[in-house]
Amino acid sequence: MNIPYEWQIGWRYTRAGRSGRRNGFISFISGISMLGIALGVAALIIVLSVMNGFQSEVRDRMLSVIAHIEVFDAAGGALPDWQATASAAQRNPLVVAAAPFVAAQALVGRGDELRGAVVRGIEPAAEAQVTDLARRLRDTTLATLQPGQWNIVLGSELARMLSAQVGDKVTIVAPSGQVTPAGVVPRLKQFTLSGTFDAGHFEYDSALALVHIDDAARLFRLEGPTGVQLRLSDVQLARGAAGQLAVELGSAVIVRDWTRTNRHWFDAVQIEKRLMFIILTLIVAVAAFNLVSTLVMTVTDKRADIAILRTLGASPRSVMGIFIVQGAAAGIIGTLAGVSLGLAVALNIDVIVPAIERALGVAFLPGSIYVISRMPSQPLASDIVPIVLISLALSFAATLYPSWRASRVNPAEALRYE
């Protein structure tokens, strides 16, 4: 094969160095550099995969309770002609279902306990088309929500904080009071607790109450639903679809997708992921720049070889290329080893973590504390490709200075004492 001699010699230097005390030490340092790159790349892939898994798990639980997009009246009251709004929204090819709802802040109390909550009025059959939670509970818990019966379904944590059991009476205190000669009197209404739900997301389990949409409209003195919930064929397109619907439906309504409804959580996760990427990339950078010391020692050790190559006609660029190949080969080997290790762990973390827990007798995610009791993992090409490119770029950058020094070796000086 007609392979450039720079590549052949550079690869030989990468594999050589096992004999002799000095060469053995250089080989050891080179191996440590490759191992450091591999471990850094693997750590990056594993950590980002676990973060992706947690993000996906929490997002799925969140979206089991809320719709992908919500449309509100811009004036803040009941949505005029919500059927027309729903029909107009469903003309968008991404929208697959729509359901009306009433949402308002209120206090939920029982006995001496009083908690703030979001009271959501729903039509169970329509709600089942837009949220997974309603679909799961449509024929059981949500079937108890009938108009005029004043039944209520609470999140499991909210019911626990109120010490309320199925069949107990709970009181809803509406935010707007009733004006009487004696002053403003809060409007109260007793509901019967007909069931609870467990969405697996503390925010909703502890602060969400579901009632029938007709009962909610009467309680809050509304003429109709305050908004329409929409389900999309692809949840990842929610932000773009919301922008399209805002233009199509006009300025009389406010369109908000799930990423804006939970903007603080969504932004916090993205910032945390970026920071972890930067921090762990520094580990790869430290390992990559260990190649500098390896190549500097190799250049010092091979001064005579460099001088002979120069006297045989090798140009400074060719000498530089030899040591760039040596360093780049170490970086490529370390990077590929790290990707292999990282993917092996990330794809089998559901087996590895339980084995470690059994061996150490500990639980990393106790079910009594964390909602998620298993370690999720989701490797993504959008994370792995930048990791590989950055690792290779850092490894290549680390070879430049030692390779340049090698190209500056003076043959006469190097061979004087040989």
Order of alpha helices (4+ residues) and beta strands (2+ residues): alpha-alpha-beta-alpha-beta-beta-alpha-alpha-beta-alpha-beta-beta-beta-beta-alpha-beta-alpha-beta-alpha-beta-alpha-alpha-alpha-alpha-alpha-alpha-alpha
